[in-house]
């Protein structure tokens, strides 16, 4: 399950672990999509500490491309314009 919210400066997607597998539940993942970057947050249920990762827009584009590619090393050529 997931939710999508649109705020003034960001789109926020929350991925909710509903325990559909035999693996233990993990904390919800919250993604804030800003114009210049994307942050990914998850709270550790043991320490109650929130971890945050920030991706630039080009890192996010690389991640999206990597999901559909076989094992290997790649460089995406970006065109201006």
Secondary structure, 3 states (H helix, E strand, C coil): CEEEEECCCCEEEEECCCCCCCCCCCCCEEEEECCCEEEEEEECCCCCCEEEEEEEHHHHHHHHHHCCCCCCCCCCCCCCC
